[in-house]
Amino acid sequence: MDLGIAGKTALVCAASKGLGKGCALALAREGVHVTILARGAEALEATAAEIRAAAPKVKVTTVASDITTAAGRAAALAACPKPDILVNNAGGPPPGDFKDWDRDTWIKAVDANMLTPIELIKATIDGMIARKFGRIVNITSSAVKAPIDVLALSNGARSGLTGFAAGLARKVARHNVTINNLLPGSFDTDRLRGTMAARAKSAGKSVEEFARVASDAVPAGRFGAPAEFGAACAFLCSVHAGYIVGQNLLIDGGAYPGTF
């Protein structure tokens, strides 16, 4: 399927690894010029080289910055001031017991996982409306659909973004600007492997054994691949997805047991 977005420009956050990288690669393969952001310059440049090899006709721009800071957002927008596509993504806050968190911990989580995406949307949406095309995809978490007790920081901050996006999406849809959210479950990323290693050590099990049990618990029988997550993102950014507005697409291999 031709997604109809060749020649468009995209700003993809936290794109040096994992799900953000999967989205950037998928968009580039569709002919989208991508500006990719991440804090680590070395991993970012390695990903840029990989994207250029996979999609030699597109322009790949890198910005090594912390998107959760005003300076980081300014650098990103200076490199890509008029994106047609915005993929919001940021590392999730740490797990723990809410009784151990002070106000600063909460503010940091809300700033990174709610307010930063809102600031980027605010900076780019008027241009999308003026050009009569825009696609905004927020990478949130399956915890928005089924809260996870030890991820209260993520539950709260990402749910706040989800509520905000739902209201705004209905206001801008008539301009061919869509806002949707992708809710990942367990994907084979560095973050998942790091989390499993810590949990396996705590449980006195090998990482391999812990990973096998965890993947077997997913109805699909495996963890997700960043490439298939990226493909879903690319479709939401396509010309064919203009009637998908304010939705939360859960991609978790069937782990969520509910009907709705």
C-alpha positions as CSV (number, residue, x, y, z in Angstrom):
1,M,0.0,0.0,0.0
2,D,1.3,3.5,-0.9
3,L,0.8,5.5,2.3
4,G,0.8,8.7,0.3
5,I,3.3,10.6,2.6
6,A,6.5,10.5,0.5
7,G,8.1,13.9,0.6
8,K,6.5,14.9,4.0
9,T,8.6,15.8,7.0
10,A,8.5,14.2,10.4
11,L,9.9,15.0,13.8
12,V,10.4,11.8,15.8
13,C,11.3,12.0,19.5
14,A,13.4,9.5,21.4
15,A,14.3,7.8,18.1
16,S,17.8,6.4,18.6
17,K,16.5,3.1,19.9
18,G,13.4,1.0,20.5
19,L,9.9,2.1,19.4
20,G,10.9,5.6,18.4
21,K,13.6,4.1,16.1
22,G,11.0,1.7,14.7
23,C,8.7,4.6,13.8
24,A,11.5,6.7,12.2
25,L,12.6,3.8,10.1
26,A,9.0,3.0,8.9
27,L,8.4,6.6,8.0
28,A,11.7,6.9,6.1
29,R,10.9,3.8,4.1
30,E,7.7,5.6,3.0
31,G,9.8,8.5,1.7
32,V,9.3,10.8,4.7
33,H,12.2,13.1,5.5
34,V,12.9,12.6,9.2
35,T,14.4,14.6,12.0
36,I,15.3,12.3,14.8
37,L,16.0,13.2,18.4
38,A,17.7,11.6,21.4
39,R,20.0,12.5,24.2
40,G,22.8,10.1,23.2
41,A,24.6,11.4,20.2
42,E,26.5,8.2,19.4
43,A,23.4,6.0,19.3
44,L,21.5,8.7,17.4
45,E,24.2,8.9,14.7
46,A,24.3,5.1,14.4
47,T,20.5,5.1,13.9
48,A,20.7,7.9,11.3
49,A,23.2,5.8,9.3
50,E,20.9,2.8,9.4
51,I,18.0,4.9,8.2
52,R,20.0,6.4,5.4
53,A,21.0,2.9,4.3
54,A,17.4,1.7,4.3
55,A,16.0,4.8,2.7
56,P,18.8,6.6,0.7
57,K,16.5,9.1,-1.0
58,V,15.2,10.7,2.2
59,K,16.9,13.4,4.3
60,V,17.8,12.4,7.8
61,T,18.6,15.1,10.4
62,T,19.8,14.4,13.9
63,V,19.4,16.6,17.0
64,A,21.1,15.3,20.1
65,S,19.1,17.0,22.9
66,D,16.8,16.4,25.8
67,I,13.3,16.9,24.5
68,T,12.0,17.3,28.0
69,T,13.8,20.6,28.4
70,A,13.0,24.0,26.8
71,A,16.4,24.1,25.2
72,G,16.0,20.6,23.8
73,R,12.6,21.5,22.2
74,A,14.0,24.7,20.8
75,A,16.9,22.8,19.1
76,A,14.4,20.2,17.7
77,L,12.1,22.9,16.3
78,A,15.0,24.8,14.9
79,A,16.0,21.7,12.9
80,C,12.4,20.9,11.9
81,P,10.2,24.0,12.3
82,K,7.3,22.8,10.1
83,P,6.8,19.1,10.5
84,D,3.9,17.4,8.8
85,I,4.2,14.5,11.2
86,L,5.0,14.6,14.9
87,V,5.8,11.5,16.9
88,N,5.9,12.2,20.6
89,N,7.9,9.8,22.6
90,A,9.9,9.9,25.9
91,G,11.3,7.3,28.2
92,G,8.9,6.3,30.9
93,P,9.3,7.3,34.6
94,P,10.7,4.7,37.0
95,P,8.5,2.2,38.8
96,G,8.0,2.3,42.6
97,D,5.7,2.9,45.5
98,F,3.8,6.3,45.3
99,K,4.4,6.7,49.0
100,D,8.1,7.2,48.3
101,W,7.7,10.0,45.7
102,D,7.8,13.6,46.5
103,R,6.2,16.5,44.6
104,D,9.4,17.0,42.5
105,T,9.3,13.3,41.3
106,W,5.7,13.8,40.2
107,I,6.4,17.1,38.4
108,K,9.3,15.5,36.6
109,A,7.1,12.6,35.3
110,V,4.3,15.0,34.3
111,D,6.7,17.3,32.6
112,A,8.3,14.5,30.5
113,N,5.3,12.4,29.6
114,M,2.5,15.0,29.5
115,L,3.7,18.6,29.2
116,T,6.6,18.0,26.8
117,P,4.3,16.4,24.1
118,I,1.8,19.2,24.7
119,E,4.4,21.9,24.1
120,L,5.5,20.2,20.9
121,I,1.9,20.0,19.7
122,K,1.4,23.6,20.6
123,A,4.5,24.6,18.6
124,T,3.6,22.7,15.4
125,I,-0.2,22.3,15.1
126,D,-1.0,25.7,13.6
127,G,1.3,25.0,10.7
128,M,-0.3,21.6,10.1
129,I,-3.7,23.3,10.1
130,A,-2.6,25.9,7.6
131,R,-1.2,23.2,5.3
132,K,-4.3,21.1,5.6
133,F,-2.3,18.1,6.6
134,G,-1.0,16.9,9.9
135,R,-0.5,13.7,11.8
136,I,0.4,13.6,15.5
137,V,1.1,10.3,17.1
138,N,1.7,10.1,20.9
139,I,3.5,6.9,22.1
140,T,2.0,6.3,25.5
141,S,1.7,2.9,27.2
142,S,-0.6,0.0,27.7
143,A,-0.8,1.3,31.3
144,V,-3.2,3.9,30.0
145,K,-5.7,1.1,29.2
146,A,-4.9,-1.2,32.1
147,P,-3.0,0.7,34.9
148,I,0.0,-1.1,36.4
149,D,0.3,-0.6,40.2
150,V,4.1,-0.1,40.2
151,L,3.9,2.4,37.3
152,A,1.8,5.0,39.0
153,L,3.9,7.9,37.6
154,S,3.4,6.6,34.1
155,N,-0.3,5.8,34.7
156,G,-1.0,9.4,35.8
157,A,1.2,11.4,33.4
158,R,0.3,9.4,30.3
159,S,-3.4,9.4,31.1
160,G,-3.3,13.1,31.4
161,L,-1.8,13.4,27.9
162,T,-4.5,11.0,26.6
163,G,-7.3,13.2,28.0
164,F,-5.8,16.3,26.6
165,A,-5.3,14.7,23.1
166,A,-8.8,13.4,23.0
167,G,-10.3,16.9,23.4
168,L,-7.9,18.6,21.0
169,A,-8.2,15.9,18.3
170,R,-11.9,16.7,17.9
171,K,-11.2,20.4,17.3
172,V,-8.6,20.0,14.6
173,A,-9.8,16.9,12.6
174,R,-11.8,19.0,10.2
175,H,-8.5,20.5,9.0
176,N,-7.1,17.0,8.1
177,V,-5.0,17.0,11.2
178,T,-5.3,13.9,13.3
179,I,-4.1,13.1,16.8
180,N,-3.9,9.5,18.0
181,N,-2.1,7.5,20.6
182,L,-0.2,4.2,20.3
183,L,-0.2,2.1,23.5
184,P,2.6,-0.4,23.5
185,G,2.6,-3.5,25.6
186,S,5.8,-5.6,25.9
187,F,8.2,-4.9,23.0
188,D,11.7,-6.3,22.6
189,T,13.6,-3.1,23.5
190,D,16.6,-2.1,25.6
191,R,14.2,-0.8,28.3
192,L,12.3,-4.1,28.4
193,R,15.5,-6.1,28.6
194,G,16.8,-3.9,31.4
195,T,13.6,-4.2,33.4
196,M,13.6,-7.9,33.0
197,A,17.2,-8.2,34.1
198,A,16.4,-6.3,37.3
199,R,13.3,-8.3,38.0
200,A,15.0,-11.6,37.3
201,K,17.8,-10.8,39.7
202,S,15.3,-9.8,42.4
203,A,13.4,-13.1,41.8
204,G,16.6,-15.2,41.8
205,K,16.1,-16.4,38.3
206,S,18.1,-16.2,35.1
207,V,17.2,-13.5,32.6
208,E,16.5,-16.1,29.9
209,E,14.1,-18.0,32.2
210,F,12.3,-14.8,33.2
211,A,12.0,-13.6,29.6
212,R,10.6,-17.0,28.5
213,V,7.9,-17.0,31.2
214,A,7.1,-13.3,30.4
215,S,6.8,-13.9,26.6
216,D,4.7,-17.0,27.1
217,A,2.2,-15.0,29.1
218,V,1.5,-12.9,26.1
219,P,-1.3,-14.5,24.0
220,A,0.8,-13.9,20.9
221,G,3.5,-16.0,22.5
222,R,6.2,-13.4,22.0
223,F,7.3,-9.9,22.6
224,G,6.5,-7.3,20.0
225,A,9.1,-6.1,17.4
226,P,9.8,-2.4,17.1
227,A,9.4,-2.7,13.3
228,E,5.8,-3.8,13.6
229,F,5.1,-1.0,16.0
230,G,6.7,1.4,13.5
231,A,4.5,0.1,10.7
232,A,1.4,0.9,12.8
233,C,2.7,4.4,13.4
234,A,3.4,4.9,9.7
235,F,-0.2,3.9,8.8
236,L,-1.6,6.3,11.3
237,C,0.5,9.0,9.6
238,S,-0.8,8.1,6.2
239,V,-3.3,9.8,3.9
240,H,-5.5,6.7,4.5
241,A,-5.9,7.4,8.2
242,G,-7.6,10.8,8.1
243,Y,-10.8,9.4,9.6
244,I,-9.0,7.9,12.6
245,V,-9.4,10.6,15.2
246,G,-8.6,10.7,18.9
247,Q,-8.1,6.9,19.2
248,N,-5.9,4.8,21.5
249,L,-4.5,1.9,19.6
250,L,-3.4,-0.9,22.0
251,I,-0.6,-3.0,20.5
252,D,0.2,-5.7,23.1
253,G,-0.1,-9.1,21.5
254,G,-3.5,-9.6,23.2
255,A,-2.2,-9.1,26.7
256,Y,-5.2,-6.9,27.7
257,P,-8.0,-9.3,28.4
258,G,-11.0,-7.0,28.0
259,T,-13.4,-6.7,25.1
260,F,-13.5,-2.9,25.2
